[in-house]
Amino acid sequence: MTELLYQTDAYLKDFEAKVIAVEGNAVALDRSAFYPGGGGQPNDSGTITADGKTLNVIKVRKAGSDVWHEIEGDAPAVGVTVQGALNWERRHQLMRTHTAMHILCGVIFRDYGASVTGGNMEPLKGRMDFEFESMKQEFAREIEAKINVEVAAARATRVKILPREEAFKIPDLIRTKINLLPEGIAQVRTVEIVGLDLQADGGTHVANTSEVGTIKIVDYKSKGKINKRIEIALV
């Protein structure tokens, strides 16, 4: 079972861990700061150093309770202690982007009551789909102005891991049209942008909205009768 260090400390760049399993060129570690991907956020990249040899981590994935790190080169053996290091520039860009997506989601839910129907992101850009019947340029500009007000408000973000029963007492915890949380999950991780947004989320975020930077709406388009896509970029 891998201890998920990224869940409680998104700013952890380096860590020490022990190899607990090996499959081909992939290793499972007893603890990891690498985000394995999910919720629209891509997996992290970086390096693992073992026995004086530094190996690139090219893919990270979660399988059951283990996080697997696919590497370039021969995998270290079970029991070996390794040093993990994130590609921090990329990770931090994804943290800023993910928080920007929550700002967008929070503003649209608060002011227009629209649910999220999909989303995805890359470093410094992303897209979200919402249940809107129409979207025009002036409406997009109105949303852009509102989300940047929330960036400037310097709202803190807070992460909690709650028992499932307690978490689901929170109103509107699930902002997606479909509840994507597995039935058997015992604990729910929540991310709150204080005063704006609170929802179930497994990804990594910056500590304050001021760290996001300016958000631009770079495109908007119809993806169906009541499904509209908003694309953002950070500058």
Secondary structure as the mmCIF struct_conf table of DSSP 4:
data_model
#
loop_
_struct_conf.conf_type_id
_struct_conf.id
_struct_conf.beg_label_comp_id
_struct_conf.beg_label_asym_id
_struct_conf.beg_label_seq_id
_struct_conf.end_label_comp_id
_struct_conf.end_label_asym_id
_struct_conf.end_label_seq_id
STRN STRN1 GLU A 3 LEU A 4
HELX_RH_3T_P HELX_RH_3T_P1 LEU A 5 GLN A 7
TURN_TY1_P TURN_TY1_P1 THR A 8 THR A 8
TURN_TY1_P TURN_TY1_P2 ALA A 10 TYR A 11
STRN STRN2 ASP A 14 GLU A 23
TURN_TY1_P TURN_TY1_P3 GLY A 24 ASN A 25
STRN STRN3 ALA A 26 LEU A 29
BEND BEND1 ASP A 30 ASP A 30
STRN STRN4 ARG A 31 SER A 32
STRN STRN5 GLY A 38 GLY A 38
TURN_TY1_P TURN_TY1_P4 GLY A 39 GLY A 40
STRN STRN6 GLN A 41 GLN A 41
HELX_LH_PP_P HELX_LH_PP_P1 PRO A 42 ASP A 44
STRN STRN7 GLY A 46 ALA A 50
TURN_TY1_P TURN_TY1_P5 ASP A 51 GLY A 52
STRN STRN8 LYS A 53 ALA A 63
TURN_TY1_P TURN_TY1_P6 GLY A 64 SER A 65
STRN STRN9 ASP A 66 ILE A 71
BEND BEND2 GLU A 72 GLY A 73
HELX_LH_PP_P HELX_LH_PP_P2 ASP A 74 ALA A 77
TURN_TY1_P TURN_TY1_P7 VAL A 78 GLY A 79
STRN STRN10 THR A 81 LEU A 86
HELX_RH_AL_P HELX_RH_AL_P1 TRP A 88 TYR A 112
HELX_LH_PP_P HELX_LH_PP_P3 ALA A 114 SER A 115
STRN STRN11 VAL A 116 GLU A 122
TURN_TY1_P TURN_TY1_P8 PRO A 123 LEU A 124
STRN STRN12 LYS A 125 PHE A 130
BEND BEND3 GLU A 133 GLU A 133
HELX_RH_AL_P HELX_RH_AL_P2 GLN A 137 ALA A 152
TURN_TY1_P TURN_TY1_P9 ALA A 153 ALA A 154
STRN STRN13 ALA A 156 ALA A 156
STRN STRN14 THR A 157 PRO A 163
HELX_RH_AL_P HELX_RH_AL_P3 ARG A 164 ALA A 167
TURN_TY1_P TURN_TY1_P10 PHE A 168 LYS A 169
BEND BEND4 ILE A 170 ILE A 170
TURN_TY1_P TURN_TY1_P11 PRO A 171 ASP A 172
STRN STRN15 THR A 176 THR A 176
BEND BEND5 LYS A 177 ILE A 178
BEND BEND6 LEU A 181 LEU A 181
TURN_TY1_P TURN_TY1_P12 GLU A 183 GLY A 184
STRN STRN16 GLN A 187 ILE A 193
TURN_TY1_P TURN_TY1_P13 VAL A 194 LEU A 196
STRN STRN17 ASP A 197 ALA A 200
BEND BEND7 GLY A 203 GLY A 203
BEND BEND8 ALA A 207 ALA A 207
STRN STRN18 ASN A 208 ASN A 208
HELX_RH_3T_P HELX_RH_3T_P2 THR A 209 GLU A 211
TURN_TY1_P TURN_TY1_P14 VAL A 212 VAL A 212
STRN STRN19 ILE A 215 SER A 222
BEND BEND9 LYS A 223 GLY A 224
TURN_TY1_P TURN_TY1_P15 LYS A 225 ILE A 226
STRN STRN20 LYS A 228 LEU A 234
#
